[in-house]
Each structure stands twice: as C-alpha cells, then as structure tokens.
Amino acid sequence: MKKNISGQSMVEYIILVAIIAVASLGIIKVLGSTVSSKLSQITLALQGKNQEANQVTVPKVEKKHYQERSLEDFYESTE
C-alpha cells in the first residue's frame, strides 16, 4: 500500500510542476520584453548615451494577456 501512495504523490508533484511551468511561460512572454527594455535603458544611462535615440519600444500589455481563460479558446490564443 505505501508503495502506491508514494507513486501517487510523485505523479501529483510532477503534474503540479508542469502546471507551474506552463503558467510561468506565459508570464515570461508578457514581462520579458518589459524587463529587457528597462535593462537596456539602465545600460544606456550608465554608459552616458542618449536614451531617446536608442529607446526600445515596449509592446502594450492588453487585457487578453492577463485575463482569466479556460481551454475552450486554446487554439485561438496561440497567436
């Protein structure tokens, strides 16, 4: 009996890790460009260069990036 319980716990742990990994991919996709833009602005400021000439454009975060969804529109949201 104990063998089955530990196996079940391992499967539950793997499923939980997979769910967290998928969720973090979406967060990184949205926030990655923003963080990259801010780091490039900091680098330019430290170098004393003109930030306006080298400014990186950041895409606007829209409601579709953070709204709660189900898997019903999975294929539509992979754009």
CORMOBEL-V416968 format. One record per residue. N is the residue number from 1. SS is DSSP state (H for helix, E for strand, L for the rest). PSI is psi as a letter, one per 20 degrees, with the letter a starting at -180 (none if undefined). BURIAL is b if it has 24 or more other C-alpha atoms within 12 Angstrom, else e. Layout:
N_SS_PSI_BURIAL ; N_SS_PSI_BURIAL
This chain:
1_L_g_e ; 2_H_h_e ; 3_H_g_e ; 4_H_h_e ; 5_H_g_e ; 6_H_h_e ; 7_H_h_e ; 8_H_g_e ; 9_H_h_e ; 10_H_g_e ; 11_H_g_e ; 12_H_h_e ; 13_H_g_e ; 14_H_g_e ; 15_H_g_e ; 16_H_g_e ; 17_H_h_e ; 18_H_g_e ; 19_H_g_e ; 20_H_h_e ; 21_H_g_e ; 22_H_g_e ; 23_H_h_e ; 24_H_h_e ; 25_H_g_e ; 26_H_g_e ; 27_H_g_e ; 28_H_h_e ; 29_H_g_e ; 30_H_g_e ; 31_H_i_e ; 32_H_g_e ; 33_H_h_e ; 34_H_g_e ; 35_H_g_e ; 36_H_g_e ; 37_H_g_e ; 38_H_g_e ; 39_H_h_e ; 40_H_h_e ; 41_H_h_b ; 42_H_g_e ; 43_H_g_e ; 44_H_h_e ; 45_H_h_e ; 46_H_h_e ; 47_H_i_e ; 48_L_k_e ; 49_L_r_e ; 50_L_o_e ; 51_L_h_e ; 52_L_h_e ; 53_L_h_e ; 54_L_k_e ; 55_L_p_e ; 56_L_p_e ; 57_L_p_e ; 58_L_p_e ; 59_L_q_e ; 60_L_p_e ; 61_L_p_e ; 62_L_r_e ; 63_H_h_e ; 64_H_i_e ; 65_H_h_e ; 66_H_j_e ; 67_L_q_e ; 68_L_p_e ; 69_L_r_e ; 70_L_a_e ; 71_H_j_e ; 72_H_h_e ; 73_H_k_e ; 74_L_g_e ; 75_L_h_e ; 76_L_h_e ; 77_L_j_e ; 78_L_k_e ; 79_L_none_e
